[in-house]
Amino acid sequence: MKLKNPYANFPGHSCFGCSPTNPSGLRMEFYKEGDEIVCRWDPCEHFQGFHDVLHGGIQATMMDEIASWVVFIMLDTAGVTYRLNTRFRKPVMISKGIITIRATLVSQQKQLAEIEARLYDGENMLCAESQASYFIMPRQKAISELHFPGKEAFLK
């Protein structure tokens, strides 16, 4: 199921990861597939580090962004990144096409959620993975401080 970005029309929303109108951004879109949040993304060469290799910072950013969407959908609140540990297994060649990122909620204890994100290249080879720790805000605080619109606003 494709998820809606309820922040897209929010005044001043220019998230580098998910804003559909940020001309320099990644413009990521998300889907819910079972217990996973998934993004399929077509890389552009202006996001490369070495020739034809997707920059590692972009890879980490994408895994951090999808982790936040796991919090939105699976925990019905918002939060902020507490820690992101990324392991790069092999280069992501831009010329191989559509990249897939998959993320799942591993655990939640009190106000800390652990999320696993995996990035696959256009040949479906695992190239990078992140363990993201998110500080989870109480729902009312997420609404008042981060303008969280509630899980239902993401569902079509």
N, C-alpha and C positions, 0 to 999 in steps of 0.2 A: 504494500500500500504506500503510495507516494505521500509524503508528509508536506504540509503547507508551512511556509515560513511566515508566521504571524507578525514578525518584526519588519517584514519587507516594506510596509507602508508607514512604519513608525517614523516620525520626524527625526532626522539626524542619524538614522540607522545606516551605518557604513561598515559593518563588520567585514574584515578582510576575508574571513572564511566563507560566510554564507550570504552576504548581501548580494541580491541579484543586480544591483545598480552600481556597485563599486567598480569603476573601470579598471582599477589595478588589482582587484581581488580575485579570489578563487571561484566565487559563485557556485559553491557546492550546493547540491540538492540531496535530499535524504529520503530513504524508504524504510519502512518497518517490515522486516521479513522474519516472522516468528519472534524469537527472543533477541534478534539482532537489529541494529540500525546499520543501514548500508548506504554507501555513496558510490556512484559510478561517475568518473570524472575524466574528461578528455584533456590531457596535458598540452600546454602550448610551449613552444620553445623559449619564450621569454621567462619561463620559470626554471630554466636549466642552470646548473652549476657548470660542470665540464660539458663539452659538446655532447648533446643528446642525452644527458643524464639529469634527471629531475633533482633539483637542489635538496639536500638533506633537511634544511630548515623548512622548506615547503612541505616535505613529507611529515615532519614532526607537527607542523601547524595543522595539517589536515587531520592527523590522528587526535590532536587536542580538540579540534572543532567537533569532530564526530562524537567524542566522549561527552561534550557538553549536551549534545542532542540525546544521548543515552539518558542523561540526568533529566532532561525535559520530559521525555516520553516514558521512561521506565519508573522514575521516581516522582513525577508530577510536581517538580519544583525546579529551581535553578541553583547554580553554585559557581564557584571559581576554582581554577586549577590550583592545587596545592603542590603537586609534584608530577613530573612527566619524565619517565625513564624510557628512552628509545634505543632499540637495537637495530642497526642497519645490517641486514644479512647479505644483500647484493645490490648493485646499482639498478635503479629504475630507468630503463631506456625509454625515452619519450616516444621514439619511433615505433614502439611495440603497441601503442594505442591506449585504449580505455583502461584506466586504473580503477581497481575496486578496493574500497576500504570497508572493513566490517568491524563492528564494535559490540561488545556485550558487557553487561553488568556482572561483575564477578562476585562482589559482596558489598554490603553496607553495614557499617557499625556506627551508631549514633549519627554524627554529622560528617562522616567520611565515607565516600563511595570509592570503590576500586573498580576500574574499568579497563578492559583489555581491547586494544585496537590492533588490527592487522591490515597491512597494505600489500596488495597483489598487483603485479604488472599486467600488461595486456595479454600475456600468455598464461595468466593465472598462477604465476610463481610467487611465493611469499618472499617479499623483498625487505620489509621492515615491520616491526611490531613495537607497540608502546604499552606500558602499564601506566595508566593515568590515575592519580588520586585527586578526587574532587572534594572540596569543602562544600557541603550541602547546606544551603540556607533553609531555615524554617519557611514554609510556604508563604506566610503573610509577609515576611521580610523580603522574600524573593519578588513578591508582587509589588511591594512599595519601593524597594531599592533598585531592582533590576527589571522592573516592568514586565515580570513574568505573567503571561496571559492565561496560564492554565493549560494542561495537557490537551484538552479538547480543541483548543485553537489550532493545534498542529495537525489534527486529524481531518480528513476530507469526508 
